[in-house]
Amino acid sequence: MTDRSPAGSERRIPETHRDLLTAATVTMSTNNADGSNQSTAIWAHLDIHGTIRTSLAKDRQKYRNLLARPHATLFSISPEDPFRTIEVRADVSFTHDPDHTFFAQLLALYGRDLQIFSAQAAEDRVVVSFHPHRIRT
């Protein structure tokens, strides 16, 4: 198990686990106002610079949770080996995506396009970037 945590240690996704966050469905957990957890499957993208991002509609509970409490946990498990997992605890930041540029890029990673997701493309969306403070493999 790798724990890359506090005090100036590296907070990068290990090469051995990048595939679990590259065009993979990932579980994202946020905290509701009452302190309970909300977990949902999201599409995520780990770019070449090591930044994990996703696209969220602003009218969803997970966005409201992140806006009020800007931290989340991402969890992914290998479909081939249930003992190969990654957990990323992160703070989040938001960037508006008014023309859905990032959303279209994210959909393309999953073999989809804005035409198929026309209802979601009509939503006001943001790009959520995850800034890890703890990575466990």
C-alpha positions as CSV (number, residue, x, y, z in Angstrom):
1,M,0.0,0.0,0.0
2,T,1.3,3.4,-0.9
3,D,0.3,6.4,1.1
4,R,1.4,9.7,-0.3
5,S,0.3,12.2,2.2
6,P,1.2,15.3,4.2
7,A,4.3,17.2,4.9
8,G,5.6,18.0,1.4
9,S,5.4,14.4,0.1
10,E,4.6,13.8,-3.5
11,R,0.9,14.0,-4.3
12,R,1.0,12.4,-7.8
13,I,-0.9,9.4,-9.1
14,P,1.6,6.5,-9.4
15,E,2.1,5.3,-13.0
16,T,1.0,1.8,-11.8
17,H,-2.5,3.2,-11.1
18,R,-3.0,5.9,-13.7
19,D,-5.2,3.6,-15.8
20,L,-7.8,3.5,-13.0
21,L,-8.3,7.3,-13.4
22,T,-7.9,7.6,-17.2
23,A,-11.2,7.3,-19.0
24,A,-12.5,5.2,-16.2
25,T,-15.7,5.3,-14.2
26,V,-14.8,6.4,-10.7
27,T,-16.8,6.6,-7.5
28,M,-16.9,10.1,-6.1
29,S,-18.0,10.7,-2.5
30,T,-19.0,14.1,-1.1
31,N,-20.5,15.2,2.2
32,N,-24.1,16.2,2.5
33,A,-25.1,19.1,4.8
34,D,-26.1,16.6,7.5
35,G,-22.7,15.0,7.5
36,S,-23.7,11.8,5.7
37,N,-21.9,10.7,2.5
38,Q,-23.2,10.8,-1.0
39,S,-21.4,8.5,-3.4
40,T,-22.0,8.5,-7.1
41,A,-20.3,7.1,-10.2
42,I,-18.7,9.8,-12.4
43,W,-16.6,9.9,-15.5
44,A,-13.2,11.2,-14.8
45,H,-10.1,12.1,-16.8
46,L,-6.5,12.1,-15.6
47,D,-4.6,14.3,-18.0
48,I,-0.9,14.1,-18.9
49,H,-0.1,16.7,-16.2
50,G,-1.6,14.5,-13.5
51,T,-4.8,16.6,-12.9
52,I,-8.0,14.6,-12.4
53,R,-11.1,16.4,-13.7
54,T,-14.7,15.8,-14.3
55,S,-17.8,17.7,-15.6
56,L,-20.8,18.4,-13.3
57,A,-24.1,20.0,-13.9
58,K,-24.7,22.9,-11.5
59,D,-28.2,21.7,-10.6
60,R,-27.1,18.4,-9.0
61,Q,-26.6,17.6,-5.4
62,K,-23.0,16.5,-5.8
63,Y,-22.2,20.0,-7.2
64,R,-24.0,21.7,-4.3
65,N,-22.1,19.4,-1.8
66,L,-18.8,20.3,-3.4
67,L,-19.6,24.0,-3.5
68,A,-20.4,24.0,0.2
69,R,-17.6,21.6,1.3
70,P,-14.9,21.7,-1.4
71,H,-13.4,18.3,-0.9
72,A,-14.1,14.8,-2.2
73,T,-12.9,11.2,-2.2
74,L,-12.4,9.4,-5.5
75,F,-12.2,5.6,-5.5
76,S,-11.5,3.3,-8.4
77,I,-11.1,-0.5,-8.6
78,S,-9.5,-2.5,-11.4
79,P,-12.1,-4.7,-13.2
80,E,-9.3,-7.3,-13.6
81,D,-7.9,-7.4,-10.1
82,P,-10.2,-6.4,-7.2
83,F,-7.1,-5.9,-5.0
84,R,-5.7,-3.1,-7.2
85,T,-7.5,0.1,-6.1
86,I,-6.8,3.7,-5.7
87,E,-8.3,6.2,-3.3
88,V,-7.7,9.9,-3.8
89,R,-8.7,12.4,-1.1
90,A,-8.7,15.8,-2.6
91,D,-9.8,19.4,-2.4
92,V,-11.6,20.7,-5.4
93,S,-11.8,23.8,-7.6
94,F,-14.2,24.8,-10.3
95,T,-13.9,26.3,-13.7
96,H,-17.0,27.3,-15.7
97,D,-17.5,25.4,-19.0
98,P,-20.1,27.6,-20.7
99,D,-19.5,26.2,-24.2
100,H,-19.1,22.6,-23.0
101,T,-15.6,22.3,-24.4
102,F,-14.4,20.1,-21.6
103,F,-17.6,18.2,-21.4
104,A,-17.3,17.3,-25.1
105,Q,-13.7,16.1,-24.5
106,L,-14.7,14.0,-21.5
107,L,-17.6,12.4,-23.5
108,A,-15.2,11.6,-26.4
109,L,-12.9,9.6,-24.0
110,Y,-15.9,7.4,-23.4
111,G,-16.9,7.1,-27.1
112,R,-19.8,9.5,-26.7
113,D,-20.6,13.0,-28.0
114,L,-22.8,15.9,-27.2
115,Q,-25.5,14.8,-29.6
116,I,-26.1,11.6,-27.6
117,F,-26.1,13.6,-24.4
118,S,-28.1,16.6,-25.6
119,A,-30.1,16.9,-22.4
120,Q,-26.9,17.1,-20.3
121,A,-25.3,19.4,-22.9
122,A,-28.1,21.9,-22.3
123,E,-27.3,22.1,-18.6
124,D,-25.1,24.8,-17.0
125,R,-21.9,22.8,-16.3
126,V,-18.5,23.3,-14.5
127,V,-15.2,21.5,-14.7
128,V,-14.2,20.1,-11.3
129,S,-10.5,19.7,-10.7
130,F,-9.3,17.5,-7.9
131,H,-6.2,18.5,-6.0
132,P,-5.0,15.4,-4.0
133,H,-3.8,15.7,-0.5
134,R,-3.8,11.9,0.1
135,I,-3.4,9.1,-2.3
136,R,-3.6,5.4,-1.3
137,T,-3.0,2.4,-3.5
